């Protein structure tokens, strides 16, 4: 079985390529151990795993936040603008208020989607910059 070591960019941690697959830690042959599997994860590997867990949690929070916005904002704006603005303040008919309230809801969907794309883009570039500095 062939084994070769590759650096992962983290000085304390190395990857072993065994049969074409990357494995953290050691070569299977005796005497070729480089730390990792038997010794537990190195300090650099723990930092990398912690950063990935934090990144995943932040991404999930962002996704759940915008999911809630996508459900509540358009529906809330539809009924609010229909009842209070178009029928109440402007005195429109029931039929016209449905039409204009639907337009407001569609615009709200597009605004929430644009905000999500903007936040996701900036979050990805921030994580990329943090990864480049390590």
KEKE-3310 file (N, C-alpha, C; in steps of 0.2 Angstrom, whole numbers, plus 5000, padded with zeros to 4 digits):
npx = (5004:5003:5009:5009:5014:5006:5007:4995:4994:4993:5005:5006:4999:4997:4992:4989:4990:4982:4980:4974:4966:4963:4969:4968:4982:4991:5002:4999:5009:5021:5030:5029:5021:5014:5007:4991:4978:4980:4985:4976:4967:4978:4983:4982:4972:4961:4958:4955:4943:4935:4933:4926:4914:4909:4907:4897:4887:4884:4880:4869:4860:4859:4852:4840:4835:4832:4823:4812:4810:4806:4794:4786:4786:4781:4768:4763:4764:4756:4742:4742:4744:4733:4722:4724:4730:4727:4713:4708:4715:4717:4705:4701:4693:4688:4692:4702:4711:4716:4724:4734:4740:4745:4755:4764:4767:4775:4785:4791:4795:4806:4814:4818:4824:4835:4842:4846:4855:4864:4869:4873:4883:4893:4896:4902:4913:4919:4922:4931:4942:4946:4951:4961:4970:4975)
npy = (4994:5011:5026:5043:5059:5074:5092:5102:5115:5120:5120:5111:5099:5086:5077:5061:5052:5038:5025:5033:5041:5055:5055:5061:5062:5048:5037:5020:5011:5005:5015:5027:5036:5052:5060:5064:5054:5043:5051:5060:5075:5088:5105:5115:5108:5107:5121:5124:5115:5121:5134:5131:5125:5136:5144:5137:5137:5151:5153:5145:5152:5164:5159:5154:5166:5174:5166:5166:5180:5180:5173:5181:5195:5198:5193:5200:5213:5213:5211:5222:5233:5232:5233:5245:5255:5255:5252:5259:5272:5277:5274:5265:5253:5236:5226:5233:5236:5223:5220:5230:5228:5216:5219:5226:5216:5207:5216:5217:5203:5203:5212:5206:5195:5201:5207:5195:5189:5199:5199:5185:5185:5194:5188:5176:5181:5187:5176:5170:5179:5179:5166:5167:5175:5166)
npz = (5000:4995:5002:5005:5012:5014:5016:5025:5025:5038:5050:5061:5057:5046:5031:5026:5011:5006:4996:4986:4993:5005:5021:5038:5048:5050:5041:5036:5038:5049:5060:5052:5057:5059:5069:5074:5070:5080:5090:5093:5087:5081:5087:5077:5069:5077:5079:5066:5064:5074:5068:5057:5062:5069:5058:5051:5060:5060:5047:5046:5056:5049:5037:5043:5049:5037:5031:5040:5038:5025:5025:5034:5032:5018:5019:5030:5026:5015:5020:5029:5021:5012:5021:5029:5022:5007:5007:5018:5021:5008:5002:4992:4981:4986:4976:4969:4980:4983:4972:4972:4984:4983:4974:4982:4991:4982:4979:4992:4993:4984:4989:5002:4996:4989:5000:5007:4998:4997:5011:5012:5002:5008:5020:5015:5009:5019:5027:5018:5018:5031:5032:5023:5030:5040)
capx = (5000:5007:5008:5013:5012:5005:5005:4988:4995:4994:5011:5006:4995:4998:4987:4992:4987:4982:4976:4971:4961:4966:4967:4972:4987:4997:5003:4997:5015:5024:5036:5028:5016:5015:5003:4984:4973:4981:4987:4970:4968:4983:4980:4979:4966:4956:4956:4951:4937:4931:4931:4921:4908:4907:4905:4891:4882:4882:4876:4862:4857:4857:4847:4834:4832:4829:4817:4807:4808:4802:4787:4782:4786:4777:4761:4761:4763:4750:4736:4742:4743:4727:4717:4725:4733:4723:4706:4707:4718:4716:4698:4700:4688:4691:4696:4709:4716:4719:4729:4740:4743:4749:4761:4768:4770:4780:4791:4794:4799:4812:4819:4821:4829:4841:4846:4849:4860:4870:4872:4877:4889:4898:4898:4906:4919:4922:4925:4937:4947:4948:4954:4968:4975:4978)
capy = (5000:5017:5031:5049:5064:5081:5097:5105:5122:5121:5117:5105:5094:5083:5073:5055:5049:5031:5022:5039:5045:5059:5053:5065:5059:5044:5032:5014:5007:5006:5020:5032:5041:5059:5063:5065:5049:5040:5056:5065:5081:5093:5111:5118:5105:5109:5128:5123:5112:5126:5139:5128:5124:5143:5146:5133:5140:5158:5152:5142:5157:5169:5156:5154:5173:5176:5162:5170:5186:5178:5171:5186:5202:5199:5192:5205:5219:5212:5212:5228:5239:5231:5235:5251:5260:5256:5253:5264:5279:5279:5273:5261:5247:5229:5223:5237:5235:5216:5221:5235:5225:5210:5222:5228:5210:5205:5220:5215:5197:5204:5216:5201:5191:5205:5207:5189:5188:5204:5196:5179:5187:5197:5183:5172:5185:5188:5170:5169:5184:5176:5160:5169:5178:5161)
capz = (5000:4995:5007:5004:5016:5011:5020:5024:5026:5045:5052:5065:5054:5040:5028:5022:5005:5006:4991:4983:4998:5010:5028:5043:5053:5049:5036:5039:5039:5056:5060:5048:5061:5059:5073:5071:5072:5086:5095:5093:5082:5083:5089:5071:5066:5082:5077:5059:5065:5078:5064:5052:5066:5070:5051:5049:5064:5058:5041:5048:5059:5043:5033:5047:5050:5031:5030:5044:5035:5019:5027:5038:5029:5012:5021:5034:5022:5010:5024:5032:5016:5010:5025:5032:5017:5001:5008:5024:5020:5001:5000:4986:4982:4988:4971:4968:4985:4982:4966:4974:4990:4980:4971:4988:4994:4978:4980:4998:4992:4980:4994:5006:4993:4988:5006:5008:4993:5000:5017:5011:4999:5012:5024:5012:5007:5026:5029:5014:5020:5038:5030:5019:5035:5044)
cpx = (5004:5005:5012:5010:5012:5004:4998:4988:4995:5000:5011:5002:4996:4993:4991:4987:4988:4977:4972:4966:4965:4964:4971:4976:4992:4996:5002:5003:5018:5030:5035:5023:5018:5011:4996:4979:4974:4982:4981:4972:4974:4979:4978:4973:4960:4954:4952:4944:4932:4929:4926:4914:4905:4904:4898:4885:4879:4878:4869:4858:4854:4851:4840:4831:4829:4823:4811:4805:4804:4795:4783:4781:4781:4769:4759:4760:4757:4743:4736:4741:4736:4722:4718:4727:4728:4716:4704:4709:4716:4708:4697:4695:4692:4695:4702:4714:4720:4725:4735:4743:4747:4756:4766:4771:4776:4786:4795:4798:4806:4817:4822:4826:4836:4845:4849:4855:4866:4873:4876:4883:4895:4900:4903:4913:4923:4926:4931:4943:4950:4953:4961:4973:4978:4984)
cpy = (5006:5022:5037:5055:5071:5086:5100:5112:5124:5117:5111:5099:5092:5078:5067:5053:5042:5029:5028:5043:5049:5057:5058:5060:5055:5039:5025:5010:5009:5011:5026:5037:5048:5063:5063:5059:5046:5045:5061:5071:5086:5100:5115:5115:5107:5116:5128:5121:5117:5132:5137:5127:5131:5146:5143:5136:5147:5157:5150:5148:5162:5166:5156:5161:5175:5172:5164:5176:5185:5176:5177:5192:5202:5198:5198:5212:5219:5214:5219:5234:5238:5235:5243:5257:5261:5256:5258:5271:5282:5278:5269:5255:5241:5226:5227:5236:5228:5217:5225:5232:5219:5213:5223:5221:5207:5209:5218:5208:5198:5208:5211:5197:5194:5206:5201:5188:5193:5201:5190:5181:5190:5192:5178:5175:5186:5182:5168:5173:5181:5170:5161:5172:5172:5158)
cpz = (5000:5000:5006:5009:5012:5016:5019:5024:5034:5047:5056:5063:5047:5037:5025:5017:5005:5001:4987:4987:5003:5017:5033:5047:5050:5043:5039:5041:5046:5055:5056:5051:5061:5064:5070:5073:5079:5092:5096:5088:5085:5084:5083:5068:5071:5080:5070:5060:5069:5073:5059:5056:5067:5063:5049:5054:5062:5051:5042:5051:5053:5039:5037:5048:5043:5029:5034:5041:5029:5020:5030:5035:5023:5014:5025:5030:5017:5014:5027:5027:5013:5014:5027:5027:5011:5002:5013:5022:5012:4998:4994:4987:4984:4983:4969:4973:4985:4977:4969:4980:4988:4977:4977:4991:4989:4978:4986:4997:4989:4985:4999:5003:4991:4994:5008:5004:4996:5006:5016:5007:5003:5017:5021:5010:5014:5028:5025:5016:5027:5036:5027:5025:5039:5041)
residu = (UNK:UNK:UNK:UNK:UNK:UNK:UNK:UNK:UNK:UNK:UNK:UNK:UNK:UNK:UNK:UNK:UNK:UNK:UNK:UNK:UNK:UNK:UNK:UNK:UNK:UNK:UNK:UNK:UNK:UNK:UNK:UNK:UNK:UNK:UNK:UNK:UNK:UNK:UNK:UNK:UNK:UNK:UNK:UNK:UNK:UNK:UNK:UNK:UNK:UNK:UNK:UNK:UNK:UNK:UNK:UNK:UNK:UNK:UNK:UNK:UNK:UNK:UNK:UNK:UNK:UNK:UNK:UNK:UNK:UNK:UNK:UNK:UNK:UNK:UNK:UNK:UNK:UNK:UNK:UNK:UNK:UNK:UNK:UNK:UNK:UNK:UNK:UNK:UNK:UNK:UNK:UNK:UNK:UNK:UNK:UNK:UNK:UNK:UNK:UNK:UNK:UNK:UNK:UNK:UNK:UNK:UNK:UNK:UNK:UNK:UNK:UNK:UNK:UNK:UNK:UNK:UNK:UNK:UNK:UNK:UNK:UNK:UNK:UNK:UNK:UNK:UNK:UNK:UNK:UNK:UNK:UNK:UNK:UNK)
# end
